[in-house]
Amino acid sequence: MDEQQLLALKPELDRFLDRFAPLFGGEGNQGHARRFVEGLIHGGERRNAENIAQAMNGGPVRSLQAFISSGVWYDRELLGELRRCALEVLGDEDAVWNSDETGFPKKGTKSVGVKRQYSGTLGRTDNCQVAVFANYSSPKGHTFMDRRLFLPQEWADDSDRRAESGVPAGVIFRTKPQLALEMLADAVTERAPFRWVGGDSIYGNSPTFAQGVRELGKWYVLDISSEAYVWTEEPRVIPAEQRPKPSRGRSSTQPLVIGTSQQVDEVIAALPSDTWRRITVAEGSQGPRVYEYTETWVWFSEEGLPGPRERLLVRRSLGQEPELKYHRSNAPPDVPLKKLAEVRATRWTIEEDIQSAKGECGLDEYETRGWVGWHHHTALSMLALTFLVLQRARLGEKRATDDRARSAGSPRPPAGRSRVGLGRDPMVVPVAAGAESQGRRLPSQTAPRRAATARCAK
């Protein structure tokens, strides 16, 4: 974004940041926060504290670096207010909460959580940090809601590395599905309005995640691998205490499952060809996005035991060499297949949010190594992204009203075709809690927060 564009946006940005300013504490921190978010949106060669201080006349470089790496303010409270702000505009009871992870390439061994590990974003195993993100997708738009830094087991068990990077004492090892479920549970506790949960096969293959979503009362459409096992007829489960005792040796402590399970690709291959239906899952900028779908009811194997009856879905791309994607859903029988296909199609929104946050808001351009610095930088990047999303929502609504006021023959295209973070168009060009930082808690800011509540919706 050039100087002129940023200058034009500055009044709206200032009003947006007024809502969050009290969460940073004193005037010094508030000024740093404003300059840093402006710098993230403005862009440049590298959006770290040093470059932002130079580009935005942000005062001494060390002061801004300290604000990010060790400043006394709380990213968790900031993201809580960010969620409330975003939901005032994007909230919808039928929305989708998506989970996905992304990698941050790093050199050396000092950055918190870094190791050689696989990153789907990078498409390979490399030296990187990995974080799990959650986004919110509704017909009104989409943006990030939360994030968690993945701390590998060897990091969680290494007291020296933890101390050097400032990992809080209460942080323990959690798998990526566990981190995603933790964020989801927080959203439910906060009563965020959504019905659906989405995620790739890391989450769909996890019994812990699927069971947790069910316990939270949400419906999911989750990707699964083709090697996942299911029963096509309900198996009988004999509890361990009811199993016949062997004549020799110890009695088994595990239930006995009677029935034959199969891999999902084998189940689908056996279905009649006339069960496939062609479904338009979304309207893309270059035309409808169309796939072929089929479904069947099964019982998924969850650590060797059958889960509740649910649907196995398969998406097949069009063409002579089609690609198959397998999903599972616990939605009730009266929810049509088309709706499930549309929910699955929202997965592109979190991929776009990751791309937009990195490309337009400097999500991956930090140079801090510690726990606090990572959480501070990413929280401010998410704040910048949400501002751009809500700003475009505001402008889009205005343009849509103007379009309706003009004659039907007006040559201007609908505003929704060019908005990022809005609608369900996967071809648009992007523009645009985790752990709590250590230190003393800030005093309550309830009154300023309430006074600014309406600003996000304007």
For each residue, the residues with C-beta under 8 A, 3 or more apart:
1: 5 6 9 41 42 43 360
2: 5 6
3: 6 7 42
4: 7 8
5: 1 2 8 9
6: 1 2 3 9 10 38 41 42
7: 3 4 10
8: 4 5
9: 1 5 6 12 13 41 391
10: 6 7 13 14 38
11: 14 15
12: 9 15 16 391 394
13: 9 10 16 17 37 38 41 387
14: 10 11 17 18 34
15: 11 12 18 455 458
16: 12 13 19 20 387 390 391 455 456
17: 13 14 20 21 33 34 37 387
18: 14 15 21 452 455
19: 16 81 85 449 452 453 455 456
20: 16 17 23 24 33 78 81 82 383
21: 17 18 24 30 33 34 448
22: 30 442 445 448 449
23: 20 73 74 77 78 81 442 445
24: 20 21 29 30 32 33 71 73 78
25: 29 30 72 73 442
26: 29 30
27: 30 31
28: 31 32 63
29: 24 25 26 32 33 67 71 72 73
30: 21 22 24 25 26 27 33 34
31: 27 28 34 35 59
32: 24 28 29 35 36 58 59 63 64 67 71
33: 17 20 21 24 29 30 36 37 67 73 380
34: 14 17 21 30 31 37 38
35: 31 32 38 39 52 53 56 57 58 59 64
36: 32 33 39 40 49 52 56 58 64 67 68 380
37: 13 17 33 34 40 41 380 383 384 387
38: 6 10 13 34 35 41 42 56
39: 35 36 42 44 47 51 52 53 55 56 58 362
40: 36 37 47 52 361 362 380 381 384
41: 1 6 9 13 37 38 360 361 384 387 388 432
42: 1 3 6 38 39 55 56
43: 1 47 360 362
44: 39 47 51 52 55
45: 51
46: 51 365
47: 39 40 43 44 51 52 361 362 365
48: 51 52 362 365 366 367
49: 36 52 53 61 64 65 67 68 69 367 368
50: 53 54 61 64 65 367
51: 39 44 45 46 47 48 54 55
52: 35 36 39 40 44 47 48 49 55 56 58 64
53: 35 39 49 50 56 58 59 60 61 63 64 65
54: 50 51 58 61
55: 39 42 44 51 52 58
56: 35 36 38 39 42 52 53
57: 35
58: 32 35 36 39 52 53 54 55 61 64
59: 31 32 35 53 63 64
60: 53 63 64
61: 49 50 53 54 58 64 65
62: 65 66
63: 28 32 53 59 60 66 67
64: 32 35 36 49 50 52 53 58 59 60 61 67 68
65: 49 50 53 61 62 68 69 368
66: 62 63 69 70 71
67: 29 32 33 36 49 63 64 71 376
68: 36 49 64 65 71 366 368 373 376 377 380
69: 49 65 66 368 370 372 373 376
70: 66 370 372 373
71: 24 29 32 66 67 68 372 376 437
72: 25 29 437 439 440 442
73: 23 24 25 29 33 78 376 437 439 442
74: 23 77 78 436 437 439 441 442
75: 78 79 375 376 378 379 433 434 436 437
76: 79 80 433 434 435 436 437
77: 23 74 80 81 436 442
78: 20 23 24 73 74 75 81 82 379 383
79: 75 76 82 83 145 146 147 379 382 433 434
80: 76 77 83 84 190 433
81: 19 20 23 77 78 84 85 449
82: 20 78 79 85 86 145 379 382 383 386
83: 79 80 86 87 136 145 146 187 190 192
84: 80 81 87 88 453
85: 19 81 82 88 89 386 390 456
86: 82 83 89 90 136 143 145 386 389 390 456
87: 83 84 90 91 136 192 193
88: 84 85 91 453 456 457
89: 85 86 140 141 390 393 394 456 457
90: 86 87 95 136 138 140 141 142 143 389 393
91: 87 88 95 138 140 192 193
92: 95 138 139 140 193 194
93: 193 194 195
94: 138 139 194 195 196
95: 90 91 92 136 137 138 193 194 195 196
96: 136 137 138 194 195 196 197 198 343 346 349
97: 134 135 136 137 145 184 187 192 194 196 197 198 218
98: 134 135 136 137 197 198 199 346 347 349 350
99: 132 133 134 180 183 184 197 198 199 203 350
100: 132 133 135 199 200 347 350 351 354
101: 119 120 121 130 131 132 133 150 176 202
102: 119 120 121 130 131 133 354 358
103: 117 119 120 121 122 126 128 129 130
104: 128 129 130 131 364
105: 122 126 127 128
106: 111 114 127 128 129
107: 127
108: 111 114 127
109: 114
110: 114 164 165 369
111: 106 108 114 129 165 369 374
112: 129 149 151 155 165 166 167 369 370 371 374
113: 129 130 149 150 151 152 155
114: 106 108 109 110 111 127 128 129
115: 127 128 152 154 155
116: 125 126 127 128
117: 103 125 126 128 130 152
118: 124 125
119: 101 102 103 122 123 124 125 126 128 130
120: 101 102 103 123 200
121: 101 102 103 354
122: 103 105 119 126 128
123: 119 120
124: 118 119
125: 116 117 118 119
126: 103 105 116 117 119 122
127: 105 106 107 108 114 115 116
128: 103 104 105 106 114 115 116 117 119 122
129: 103 104 106 111 112 113 114 149 150 374
130: 101 102 103 104 113 117 119 149 150 176
131: 101 102 104 147 148 149 150 378
132: 99 100 101 147 148 150 176 179 180 183
133: 99 100 101 102 144 146 147 350 353 354
134: 97 98 99 144 145 146 147 180 183 184 187 350
135: 97 98 100 142 143 144 145 349 350 353
136: 83 86 87 90 95 96 97 98 142 143 144 145 192 194
137: 95 96 97 98 141 142 346 349 350
138: 90 91 92 94 95 96 141 142 194
139: 92 94 423 424
140: 89 90 91 92 393 422
141: 89 90 137 138 389 390 392 393 419 421 422 423
142: 90 135 136 137 138 346 349 350 352 353 389 421 422
143: 86 90 135 136 353 382 385 386 389 390 421
144: 133 134 135 136 147 353 357 382 385 386
145: 79 82 83 86 97 134 135 136 183 187 192
146: 79 83 133 134 183 186 187 433 434
147: 79 131 132 133 134 144 183 378 382 433 434
148: 131 132 174 179 180 182 183 433 434 435
149: 112 113 129 130 131 371 374 375 434 435
150: 101 113 129 130 131 132 174 176 179
151: 112 113 155 156 167 171 173 174
152: 113 115 117 155 156 173
153: 156 157 173
154: 115 157 158
155: 112 113 115 151 152 158 161 162 167
156: 151 152 153 162 171 172 173
157: 153 154 173
158: 154 155 161 162
159: 162 163
160: 163 164
161: 155 158 164 165 167
162: 155 156 158 159 165 167
163: 159 160 166 167
164: 110 160 161
165: 110 111 112 161 162 369 370 371
166: 112 163 370 371 372 438
167: 112 151 155 161 162 163 171 371
168: 171 371 435 436 438
169:
170:
171: 151 156 167 168 371 435
172: 156
173: 151 152 153 156 157
174: 148 150 151 178 179 182
175: 178 179 206 208
176: 101 130 132 150 179 180 202 203
177: 180 181 202 203 206 208 209
178: 174 175 181 182 208 209
179: 132 148 150 174 175 176 182 183
180: 99 132 134 148 176 177 183 184 199 203 209
181: 177 178 184 185 208 209 212 213
182: 148 174 178 179 185 186
183: 99 132 134 145 146 147 148 179 180 186 187 433 434
184: 97 99 134 180 181 187 188 197 212 213 216 218
185: 181 182 188 189 212 216
186: 146 182 183 189 190 433
187: 83 97 134 145 146 183 184 190 192 194
188: 184 185 191 192 216 217 218
189: 185 186
190: 80 83 186 187
191: 188
192: 83 87 91 97 136 145 187 188
193: 87 91 92 93 95
194: 92 93 94 95 96 97 136 138 187 197 218
195: 93 94 95 96 218 219
196: 94 95 96 97 218 219 220 221 343 346
197: 96 97 98 99 184 194 213 218 219 220 221 222
198: 96 97 98 99 220 221 222 343 344 346 347 350
199: 98 99 100 180 202 203 204 209 220 222 223 347
200: 100 120 203 204 222 223 347
201: 204 205 222 223 224 225
202: 101 176 177 199 205 206
203: 99 176 177 180 199 200 206 209 210 222 223
204: 199 200 201 209 210 220 222 223 224 225 228 327 328
205: 201 202 224 225 228
206: 175 177 202 203 209 210
207: 210 211 302 303 307
208: 175 177 178 181 211 212
209: 177 178 180 181 199 203 204 206 212 213 222
210: 203 204 206 207 213 214 220 222 300 302 307 328 330
211: 207 208 214 215 302 307
212: 181 184 185 208 209 215 216
213: 181 184 197 209 210 216 218 220 330
214: 210 211 217 218 220 308 330
215: 211 212
216: 184 185 188 212 213
217: 188 214
218: 97 184 188 194 195 196 197 213 214
219: 195 196 197 329 330 331 332 335
220: 196 197 198 199 204 210 213 214 328 329 330 331
221: 196 197 198 313 327 328 329 331 340 343 344
222: 197 198 199 200 201 203 204 209 210 327 328 329
223: 199 200 201 203 204 325 326 327 344 347
224: 201 204 205 228 264 300 326 327 328
225: 201 204 205 228 326
226: 263 264 265 324 326
227: 263 264 265
228: 204 205 224 225 263 264 300 301 326 328
229: 261 262 263 264 300 301
230: 261 262 263 264 267 298 299 300 301 312
231: 234 235 259 260 261 262 298 299 301 306
232: 262 267 296 298
233: 259
234: 231 259 299 306 309
235: 231 257 258 259 261 299 306
236: 257 258 259
237: 255 256 257 258 305 306
238: 242 243 255 256 257 258
239: 242 243 255
240: 243 251 252 253 254 255 256
241:
242: 238 239
243: 238 239 240 251 252 255 256
244:
245: 251
246: 249 250 251 252
247:
248:
249: 246
250: 246
251: 240 243 245 246
252: 240 243 246 256
253: 240
254: 240 304
255: 237 238 239 240 243 305
256: 237 238 240 243 252
257: 235 236 237 238 304 305 306
258: 235 236 237 238
259: 231 233 234 235 236 306
260: 231
261: 229 230 231 235 301
262: 229 230 231 232 266 267
263: 226 227 228 229 230 266 267
264: 224 226 227 228 229 230 267 268 298 312 314 326
265: 226 227 268 269 324 326
266: 262 263 269 270
267: 230 232 262 263 264 270 271 296 298 312
268: 264 265 271 294 296 312 314 324 326
269: 265 266
270: 266 267
271: 267 268 275 294 296
272: 275
273: 276
274:
275: 271 272 294 295 296
276: 273 292 293 294 316
277: 292 293 294 337
278: 290 291 292 293
279: 290 291 292 293 337 338 341
280: 283 288 289 290
281: 289 290 291 341 342 344 345
282: 288 289 342 345 424 425 426
283: 280 287 288 289 424 425
284: 287 288 289 425 426 427
285: 417 425 427 428
286: 427
287: 283 284
288: 280 282 283 284
289: 280 281 282 283 284 345 426
290: 278 279 280 281 318
291: 278 279 281 315 316 317 318 341
292: 276 277 278 279 315 316 317 318 322
293: 276 277 278 279 313 314 315 316 337 341
294: 268 271 275 276 277 313 314 316
295: 275 311 312 313 314 337 340
296: 232 267 268 271 275 311 312
297: 309 310 311 312
298: 230 231 232 264 267 309 310 311 312
299: 230 231 234 235 306 307 308 309 310
300: 210 224 228 229 230 306 307 310 312 328
301: 228 229 230 231 261 304 305 306 307
302: 207 210 211 305 306 307
303: 207
304: 254 257 301
305: 237 255 257 301 302
306: 231 234 235 237 257 259 299 300 301 302
307: 207 210 211 299 300 301 302 310
308: 214 299 330
309: 234 297 298 299
310: 297 298 299 300 307 328 329 330
311: 295 296 297 298 328 329 330 331 340
312: 230 264 267 268 295 296 297 298 300 326 327 328
313: 221 293 294 295 326 327 328 329 337 340 341 344
314: 264 268 293 294 295 324 325 326 327
315: 291 292 293 324 325 326 327 341 344
316: 276 291 292 293 294 322 323 324
317: 291 292 322 323
318: 290 291 292 322
319: 322
320:
321:
322: 292 316 317 318 319
323: 316 317
324: 226 265 268 314 315 316
325: 223 314 315
326: 223 224 225 226 228 264 265 268 312 313 314 315
327: 204 221 222 223 224 312 313 314 315 340 344
328: 204 210 220 221 222 224 228 300 310 311 312 313
329: 219 220 221 222 310 311 313 340
330: 210 213 214 219 220 308 310 311
331: 219 220 221 311 335 339 340
332: 219 335
333:
334:
335: 219 331 332 339 340
336: 339 340
337: 277 279 293 295 313 340 341
338: 279 341 342
339: 331 335 336 342 343
340: 221 295 311 313 327 329 331 335 336 337 343 344
341: 279 281 291 293 313 315 337 338 344 345
342: 281 282 338 339 345 346
343: 96 196 198 221 339 340 346
344: 198 221 223 281 313 315 327 340 341 347
345: 281 282 289 341 342 348 424 426
346: 96 98 137 142 196 198 342 343 349 424
347: 98 100 198 199 200 223 344 350 351
348: 345 351 352 426
349: 96 98 135 137 142 346 352 353 424
350: 98 99 100 133 134 135 137 142 198 347 353 354
351: 100 347 348 354 355
352: 142 348 349 355 356 420 421 426 428 430
353: 133 135 142 143 144 349 350 356 357 385 421
354: 100 102 121 133 350 351 357 358 363
355: 351 352 358 359 430
356: 352 353 359 360 361 385 388 420 421 430 431 432
357: 144 353 354 360 361 363 381 382 385 432
358: 102 354 355 361 362 363 364 365
359: 355 356 430
360: 1 41 43 356 357 384 385 388 430 431 432
361: 40 41 47 356 357 358 381 382 384 385 388 432
362: 39 40 43 47 48 358 365 366 377 381 384
363: 354 357 358 378 381 382 385
364: 104 358
365: 46 47 48 358 362
366: 48 68 362 373 374 377 378
367: 48 49 50
368: 49 65 68 69 373 374 376 377
369: 110 111 112 165 373
370: 69 70 112 165 166 373 374
371: 112 149 165 166 167 168 171 374 375 435 437
372: 69 70 71 166 375 376 437 438
373: 68 69 70 366 368 369 370 376 377
374: 111 112 129 149 366 368 370 371 377 378
375: 75 149 371 372 378 379 433 434 435 436 437
376: 67 68 69 71 73 75 368 372 373 379 380 437
377: 68 362 366 368 373 374 380 381
378: 75 131 147 363 366 374 375 381 382 434
379: 75 78 79 82 375 376 382 383 433
380: 33 36 37 40 68 376 377 383 384
381: 40 357 361 362 363 377 378 384 385
382: 79 82 143 144 147 357 361 363 378 379 385 386
383: 20 37 78 82 379 380 386 387
384: 37 40 41 360 361 362 380 381 387 388 432
385: 143 144 353 356 357 360 361 363 381 382 388 389 421 432
386: 82 85 86 143 144 382 383 389 390
387: 13 16 17 37 41 383 384 390 391 432
388: 41 356 360 361 384 385 391 392 420 421 431 432
389: 86 90 141 142 143 385 386 392 393 420 421 422 432
390: 16 85 86 89 141 143 386 387 393 394 456
391: 9 12 16 387 388 394 395
392: 141 388 389 395 396 419 420 421 422 431
393: 89 90 140 141 389 390 396 397 419 421 422
394: 12 89 390 391 397 398 458
395: 391 392 398 399 415 419
396: 392 393 399 400 415 416 419 422
397: 393 394 400 401
398: 394 395 401 402
399: 395 396 402 403 415
400: 396 397 403 404 414 415 416
401: 397 398 404 405
402: 398 399 405 406
403: 399 400 406 410 412 414 415
404: 400 401
405: 401 402
406: 402 403 410 412
407: 410
408:
409:
410: 403 406 407
411:
412: 403 406
413: 417 418
414: 400 403 417
415: 395 396 399 400 403 418 419
416: 396 400 419 422 423 425
417: 285 413 414 425 428
418: 413 415 428
419: 141 392 393 395 396 415 416 422 423 428
420: 352 356 388 389 392 428 429 430 431 432
421: 141 142 143 352 353 356 385 388 389 392 393 431 432
422: 140 141 142 389 392 393 396 416 419
423: 139 141 416 419 428
424: 139 282 283 345 346 349
425: 282 283 284 285 416 417 428
426: 282 284 289 345 348 352
427: 284 285 286
428: 285 352 417 418 419 420 423 425
429: 420
430: 352 355 356 359 360 420
431: 356 360 388 392 420 421
432: 41 356 357 360 361 384 385 387 388 389 420 421
433: 75 76 79 80 146 147 148 183 186 375 379 436
434: 75 76 79 146 147 148 149 183 375 378
435: 76 148 149 168 171 371 375
436: 74 75 76 77 168 375 433
437: 71 72 73 74 75 76 371 372 375 376
438: 166 168 372
439: 72 73 74
440: 72
441: 74
442: 22 23 25 72 73 74 77 445
443:
444:
445: 22 23 442 448 449
446: 449 450
447: 450 451
448: 21 22 445 451 452
449: 19 22 81 445 446 452 453
450: 446 447 453
451: 447 448
452: 18 19 448 449 455
453: 19 84 88 449 450 456
454: 457 458
455: 15 16 18 19 452 458
456: 16 19 85 86 88 89 390 453
457: 88 89 454
458: 15 394 454 455
